[in-house]
Amino acid sequence: MPKALSHIALIVAHPTRTAHLLTGVFEDARILREEDPADSHPEVIVEVAGLEFALIRGQGPASRNGDHIAFAVSKEEQLACARRMDEQALDYQMARGDTALYFSDYDNHVFELEVVED
């Protein structure tokens, strides 16, 4: 039986660029490992909400297909992320009475910020 989720691997065209997108949106995101172009498996490791994302160089999905990664956030956190996206001129959509915010990276991976109040 699995103990926990270890990491999520996403195939992206430019791992460093995607890492900066995530660190720009999420206040707690941090880059754990930079890309090494000499590595035969070039990747950047980013931690968001205590979860590691392996951003691996390659060709991501050709289009958005409904698959997404959802983070539970407070309304305050959701709005703070939206402000950071506005500052970076990133597109996002509010849904479900503004309790869900959706945005995509440069490679068609979709992320959701779902308001979950205690």
Stockholm file with secondary structure:
# STOCKHOLM 1.0

chainA/1-118         MPKALSHIALIVAHPTRTAHLLTGVFEDARILREEDPADSHPEVIVEVAGLEFALIRGQGPASRNGDHIAFAVSKEEQLACARRMDEQALDYQMARGDTALYFSDYDNHVFELEVVED
#=GR chainA/1-118 SS CCCSCCEEEEEESCHHHHHHHHHHHCTTCEEEECCCTTSSSCEEEEEETTEEEEEEESCCCSSCCSCEEEEEECHHHHHHHHHHHHHTTCCCEEETTTTEEEEECTTSCEEEEEECCC
#=GC SS_cons         CCCSCCEEEEEESCHHHHHHHHHHHCTTCEEEECCCTTSSSCEEEEEETTEEEEEEESCCCSSCCSCEEEEEECHHHHHHHHHHHHHTTCCCEEETTTTEEEEECTTSCEEEEEECCC
//
